[in-house]
C-alpha cells in the first residue's frame, strides 16, 4: 500500500551497517541562486510546496495555503492509502477511491523525528556571503480545530480576493491559519517601523503589505492571497503579535549574537499583544481610539532550541557535512497530540547591509550603536523617502537617508569614466530590494501525533525510520529527491524502539521514470548482506526484524519479513506470478497490489 506503519523493539545490537543495507527500490526486483524562484525544500516529513494531488511535476496552485517562493517543480504530493491504488480505468488519479489523500503519517509522543531539507543559497556559522536564519515551527488542531489538507487544490479561504467564512469552511479546501487570524492581519495597520528600502508599499493591505510583498493583499488592487497566511507574520521572526505557530528551533549563522533574543521573544515563553480594535497595532494608538490593548498568553512551552547551523555553500541544493542533507532531529513534545502541520522558513540577507560595506560605508563621527552598528535591526530610518523613483537611474549617491541599495542601481561603479558626466562605463546591478533579504518557506502535509501504547513508558526511546522521495528520475523530480530511507544511517542501543513508517502518492506524473504501475509510489523494506549489495538476504539469515540464526523457527519473525517485503498484497488482490504487465494490479512482483 502507499502507507506502511510498524514499530519494532530491538532486542539485539543494532549496527549502522544493517540500516544502510535497506533499500527502497522501484527499478529492480523489489519494486513497485539568485533567481525569482528558489529555494527551501523540505524532504521529510514530505514538504508540499502547496502541492496536493496534481498529476504533474509542477505545483498547480502556488497560492493554495502559503507563499513558498520556491521553484514550482519542488514538493511532494500528499500521501495516499488506497488498496491497491487511487486510479481509474485509464490509470489516472481518482480522488473518489477510498483512501485517496488519506496516507497520513502518524508519530508517537516523545519520539525522535528527523526533519530533512535542502536550501539553495547557503547558511551556517561563519558563512562568508550572507546572514541567515532557519526557523522550524508547528501548528496543531488546538490552534485551528479544523486544521486539514483538503482534497481539492482550491485556495484556503475561497477563490475571491477576500476570504469568506463559507468558503473557508468547505472541507475540500485545505486550512492552516484560522480565518480570524487572516482577517485581523489585513485589517491591522502594517508595522511602519520596518525597513522597506525604496519599495512602494500598498497602504490598503494592512499587515499583508511588506517589503517582500509590497502590493499586499489589498482589496483595492486585488492582489492574490496565499491561503490565509499573514505576509507580515511570514516575513518577520519573532513576530510581535499573536501567531498560531509554536517554535521548535532556530538555526543561525550568529548563535552567540542572536540566540538569546530568539529564545526570549518566542511566543512559547512571551505573551503577545493585540488591540480589541484590530486596525491598531500598538498600545498607544489602541487606547487613543477607545480600544483595549490585551495580551494573548504565551504557549507556556520551552523556548526554541537555538544553535548555529551547519555551513553550506550557496547556489547548491546538495548535501553538507558527512554527505548528508541538512537535518534537525525533533523530539516530538510529550504533551503534543492530534493533527499537526510543520513549517520551515529560511531567511537570507546579503552582507551589503553590514556597516562598513561599500553600500553602507562608515561615516566619520557616527555613533556605533543600535541600528548603525547592527544590520539585524535595520529599520525605517533607512527607507527611501521618495520610493519607487530610483530604478535603473544613474546612482549619484544616496538619498537623504542612508539607504544601502536602490532597485537595479546604475553607476560607474569602477570609476573608469573621464568625469561625473561620462556615461560610457555605466553598469547596472541586478538588485531587487524586495528580495534583499528574503524569506522562503515550505510546509508539510498534516500528520498525527498519537499517545503511546499503555505498555510503552515515556522514557522509552522511540526513533522514527521513514522514507523520503517521489517517483521519477533525478531530472524529473528535482529539486525534490528520489527514494531513500531517513535517517539513511542510524545506530541505536539495545532496547530502542524503531517506528518504521512510510507513505507515497498515486498522483505522480504517469510519464515519470520507474517500474511498476505508472504514477505510483511504492516502497518496501528488506535486509541485504551489505550496503554495497542489492540482493535480499534469505529470511533464515536475517537479523533485523528478528534474529533468524538464534530463532530459526520463529513464525512471527518470518511473518514480519514477509510483511515488510511483500506488503500484504495478497490480502488485497489475487496476485498473478505469471504477469509481467507493469500496470497490472495483480503484478505483485512490482508491488502493484
N, C-alpha and C positions, 0 to 999 in steps of 0.2 A: 504494500500500500504506500501511498505518498507519505504517510506518517507512521513511524515506529517508535515505541516508547517502552523502555525496560530499564530496570536498575539491578545491579549485581553487587553482592557482598564479596569482597576479595578475601579469600581465606588462605592465599599463598602469596609469596613475594611477587610484586608486580613490577616488571622491568620495562624500561623505556623501549627496548628492542621489540617487546611484544606489541606495544601500541603502534609503533611505526610499521609493523608488519600488516596492519589492517589496510584494506584498500576499498575505496568506493569506485567501482569500475563500470562504465557504461559502454565500453567498446570491446570487451573481451568476454570470456565465457560466463562471467558473473553478472553481466549487465542487465540491466534494463537500460602651471603656465601663466601666464597672464593671459587669460582668454575671457571671452564673455561668459563662458560657462566652464566650471571646473567642478567641485573637487573635494568633497568629503564623502567617502564611500564606505558605508557600514556593511561588512560581510556577515557578521554573526553577532547576535541574532540577525536574521535576514532584514537588511535595510530596504525600505520600499522605494525611496526616491519618488514617492507618490504613485508608484505602480500598484495595481491591484490584480486584475485578471486579463489584461490585454494580451492577445496572441501576437505580440510584437516585441522586438528588442528595444524599442524606444517607448518611453512613458507617453501615454495618450492624453493625460490631463495633469499638467505640471502645477495646476492650481488646486488640486483636489483637497489637500489637507494642510500644506505648509509650503514655504518658499525655500527650496533647497539651493537654488542657483547652481545646480550640478548639471553635468552632461546628461542629456536625455536618455542615453543608452545605459546608464547605470541603474542599479536597483534590481530587486528580486520580486517576482510576483508572490502573492500570498499563498501559503501552503494549502493543499487540498487533502481530503481524506475519503475519496471515492473508492468504491470497490466494484470493479477493478480500476476504472478511470473516469474522469469527468469529461467524457467525449460523446459526440453524437455519431450518427451513422456515416457522416462524412469526415470523421476524425477531427472535427473542430471542437473547441472547448464548449461545454454545455453547463452553464451555471445552475440549471434546474436539476441536475443529477444530485442525488443525496450525497452529502459530504463535500460538495463544492465549496471552496473558501473556508472549510472547517478544519484544516490541518493545523490547528492551534498548538503551539509549543506549550509545555507545562513544566514548571520548575518548582522545586521544593524550597520552603523557607530555610534560610541559613545555608543553602547550597552555594557552591562556587561556580560562577558563570563567566566564561571567557568572552569578553566583548572585543571584537576584532575589526579593524578598519584600515583603509589607505587614505592618505590625504596628499594632494598633489604638490603643494607649494612649500613643503618642508615645515619643520617645527623642531623644538627640542632645546635643551640647555646649551647656551653658548652659540646659538645659530648665528652665522656671520651676516646674513642677508635680511633678516626680518625679526619682528617680535610677534609672538603668537600665544594663543590660549586655546585649549580644547576643554570643553565643558560637557560633562555627562550628567543627565538628569532623567527622572522618570515621573510619570503621572499615573494615578490609579483611578479605579471606579469610585473611590471616596471623593476624589476631586471632580469627577464628572460621572454621575451614576449611569449615564448612557454611553459611556466610552465604547467605541466599536470601530471596526474596519469598514463595515458596509459591504455590499455585494455588487454595487454599480460604481462606475467611475465618475459620477457627477460630483461636483464640489460640495464640501460640507457647508451647510448654511443656505444652500439654494443656488439658483442659476443667475439671479439678478445681482446688480452691484451691491445692493443692501441685502443682508440675510433676513430671513423671516423665521419666526418660531415654527410655523407649519412645515416649511421645507427642512429645517434643521431636524425636526422630529421624524422625518422619513427614514426608516431603518435601513433602506438600501444605500443611503449616503453614509460615508464614514463620518466620525465625530470624535475629535480630540478636545481642543479647548472649548469650554462651555460657551453657549450663546451669549450669556450676560457678560462674560469676560471680554468678548469682542465688542459688544455694544458700548461698554464702558470705555474701551480703548478709543473708538472712533469719536466718542463724544468728548473725551478729555483733551484739554489743550496739550499740545506736544511740549516737551521739555525744551524751552528756548535757550537754555544754558549750554546746549551741546554744540560741539564742533560740527559745522555743516559745510566748511570750506567756501567755495563760490557757487554752491548748488542753489537753485531757486526752489524753495520749499513751498509746496501747496499748503495753504493755511486752512483749507476747508476739510482737511483729512484728519484733524485731531492727532492722536498719537500713532496713526497709521502713516504719517508723513515723517520720514527720516532722511538723513543724508544718503543712505543706501537705497531708499525708496522715496525719492523726492516728490513724486506726484501723488504719493499717498494712495489711499483707497477712497479718495474724496468723492462725495456724491455728485459734485458739480462736474468733475472730469470723468467719472465713470471708470476709474482705474479698477482692474480686476483684483478681487481678493485672492488670497491663498488660504482657502478654508476659512477658519475662524481664528487664525493666528494674528497676534498684535505685532506689527513690524517693529515698534519701538522696544517692546519686550524681547523680541527675537534678536535685535541687533546689539543690545547692550546687556552686560552682565557685570556685577549683580544688579538686578532691576530694583527700582526704588518704590514701586507699587506692588500690590499683591499679585502673585502668579500661581497657577496650579502646578508648576513644575518643582519637584523636590530635587535637591542637589545630591549627586553621588560623588563626583570627583572633578578636580580642575588640574589639568596638566599645563605647565607654562615653561617658557624658557628663562624665567626670572623668579624662581621659587623663593629665594631669600627676600626679594623686594615686594612680592605680591601676595604670598600665601596667607599672611595674617589678615590682610584686607579681605580676601575672598571668604575666608572662614568666618570672620566676624560679621560680614554684611549678608551672608546667606540667609534666606528666609527659613532655613532649617532651624536657625537659632535667633533670628531677629524679626520682630513684628514689622509689618509694612503698612504705611498709611494710605488713606483714601478719603475723599470728601463725599458726603451724602448727596451733594450736587455734583454729578460726575464730571462736569466740564472743567472743574477747578483742580489743579494738580499740586497745590501746596497749601499749608495750613492758613497762611495769611489771606490769600485770595478766597479760600473757602469760608472763613469766618467773616470776612468783609462783605460777603454776599449772602449772609444768613444761612450758610451751610454748617455742618458739624464735621470736624475732622476726626476720623476714627482710625483705629488700627486693627488690622487682621492679625491675629496671634501667630507667632512663629509655629512651625510644624512640630517643634519640640523633638527634633531628631538630631543625631550627631552632626556636627558641621562636616562639610565635604572634605574628603581627603584631598590635600593639595600637595603636589610634588612636581619635580622637574620632569619634563617629557623627554623621551628618547630622541636624540637628534637624527634628523633625516634630511637628505638633500632636496632642493626644490626642483620642480618640473619632473617629478618621478613618482609614479604610483607603484612603487615596489617595496620590497622587504627592507627591514632595517637591521638591527643587531641580531647576530646569530642566524641570519637568513629567515627571520620570522617577520610577519607583518606587525604593525602597531597593535597592541592589545592592552586591555585593562582587566584584571581579574576582580569581578564584583562579587562580594559575598552578599547574597540577597538578604536584606534585613529580616530578622526573625519575626518582626511584627507585621511584615507585609503579607497581604493575602488578596486574592481576587484578580480581576483583569488589570493589566498593566501595559503601558507603552513606554519605550525608552527613546530619548532624544540625545543626539550628539551634535554639538556646534563647534565650529573651527573658525577662529578669528585670526586674521593676519594683517600686519601693518608694516610697511616698509620703514627703513631707518632714515628716510628723508625727513621725518618729523623730529629726529633726535636733535637736541640743542647742540650746535656746532657743526651740523651738516651744511652742505652748500646751499640747500634750500631753506635752512633755518639757522643762519650763521650767528656766531657770538656777537653780541652787541656790547660795546665798551660801556662799562658802568652799570650793566644790567644786574639786577639782584637775582642771584641764582637760588631761587626758592619757588616752591609751588609750581604753577603752570610753566614757568620759564625754564625750569630745570628738568622737568619730568614730562615727556610727551604722553605718558599714560593718562595724564589728567588734562590734556589739551582741551580747551573749551571754547565757548562762543567768542571769547576775546580774539580768536584767530580767524574769525569768519570775515569774508569779503563784504563790506557794507553795500556794495553795488553788485549783487550776484548775477551770474549768467551773462556777463558782458565782456569777458576776457578770453573766450575760447578762440584759439588759433590766431590771436593777435600778438603782435610783437611784444615780448616781455621786456618792459622798460622799468623794471623794479617793482617792488611790492606795493599794494595799496596802502592806505593809511593804517592798517593793522598788519601784524606780522604773519600774513598768510603764507604758509610754507610752499604750496604748489597750487597753480591755477589749472583749469581744464585745458589740456592739449597746448601747453605754452610754447611759443615760438621765440627764439632769440639767437644771437650769435654767441652761443654758449662758450665757444672756444676762443673768442676774441680775435678771430682771423680777419675781420673786416678792416678796411682802411680807417674808418671812423664810425661814429654812432649812427650815421645816416646810411652807411653801406649795408644793403640788404642782400648781398651776393652770397653770404655764408650763413644764412639762417637755417636752423634745424628745428624740427618740431618734436617735442617729447609726446609720446602716446600716453597721456595721463588722463584717466577718468577719475575725477575726485570723489565720485560716489563709490569707488572701489579701492581707495587708498585710505584706511584699511577696509576690510571687507569680512563679512561673516557668511560661512557656508553651513549647511545643515543636512542631516539625514535622520530618519526615524525608523524604528522597527514597525512591523505589524504588531498588533496586540498579542500578548501572551498571558498565560495564567500562572499565578503563584499559589501553590497548594500547601495546606498544612501537612506536616509529616505524618506518616503512619504512627499509630499509637506505640508501636514497639521500636521506634527509632528516636532516641532522645536527641535533644537539640545540640548536645555537644559531640554527636557523632558526625564525622566529616562526610559530606556528600560532594562529589565532583561531577559536573555535567560534561558529558562527552557527546558532541553534536557533529553535524555535517554542514559544511558551508558550500556555496557554489550553485550553479544552474546549468541547464542543458545547453551545449554548444561548444565550439572550439574557442580558443582564446581571442581570436579576432571577432567572433560573433558576440561573445558575452562581455568583452572589455567595455568599460572599466570594472565590471563585475568579474568574478573569478570562476574557474572551473572547480570541480569537486575535490574536497579534501576533508579529513577529519579536523575538528577543532576541540581541544588543542591537538596539534599534529604530533607532539611529543609530550609524554606525561609519565612521571614516576611518582608513585604514591606508596605509602607503607601498608603493611597488613592491617586489616580492619577498616580500611576506607571503603565507602560505598560509591560505586560508579553508576550514574544515571545515564544510560545510553538512550539517545532520542534523536530523531531527525524528521524533517518534513520536506516536501518539494511540491512543485506546481505542475499541473497538466496543461497550463496555458502558455508554455513556451512556444516560440515560433516553430511551426512544423518543418521549416526548412533548416533548422539548426542541426549541426552535426551530432552524431551519437547513434548508438544501436538501440534496438527495442522500439516500442511504439513511438512514432513521431510526436514531438511536443511534450513528452512526459519526462519528469524527473523520477528516477528510481535508484535507490541505493540499498546495499546490503552490507553485512559485515562478516568476514571470515578471517581466520588466522592463517598466516603463511609462515614459512620457515624462517625467513629473514626479510628485512626491509628491502633488500635488493631483488626479491623474487616476487612472482605473481601467482604461482600455482598454489592453490589452497592445500593445507595440511589435511590428511585423513582425520576423521573425528577421533580415532583411537590414539592419536598423537597430540591432541590439543591440550593446552594448559591455560587458556584464557577464561573461557566461560565455565570450565570445570577442569580438573586435573585427571585426564583420562588414563594417564600412566599409573596413578595411585588408585583410581576408582574405575576400572575398565567396564564395570557392569552397572554404572550409574545411569538409569534411564532418564532421569531428569536432566542430567548434563548433556546427554546425547540429544534430547529434545530441544535444549537451548541452542545447540549448534545448528540443528535443523531449522529452527525458527528464524535465527538471525541470517542464515544463508538463503533460505527459501521463502521467507516472509509469509508463511501460512497461505500461499496462493491456492493450494489445492482445496482449501476450505471455502474458496470464493468462486473459482471457475473449475471446469473439467479440463485439466492440463492435457495437452497433446504433445507427447515427446517427439512425435514424428514431424511436426510442422516446423518450417523454417521461415514462415511469414513474419517479417519484422513487426507488422502492425496487428497481428492476431492476438486477441486477449487470452487465447489458450496456449500461447508460446511462453510457457513459464521459464524456459531456459533464459529468456531475455527479461525476466521479471515483469512481464506484461500483465500477469494475473493479479 
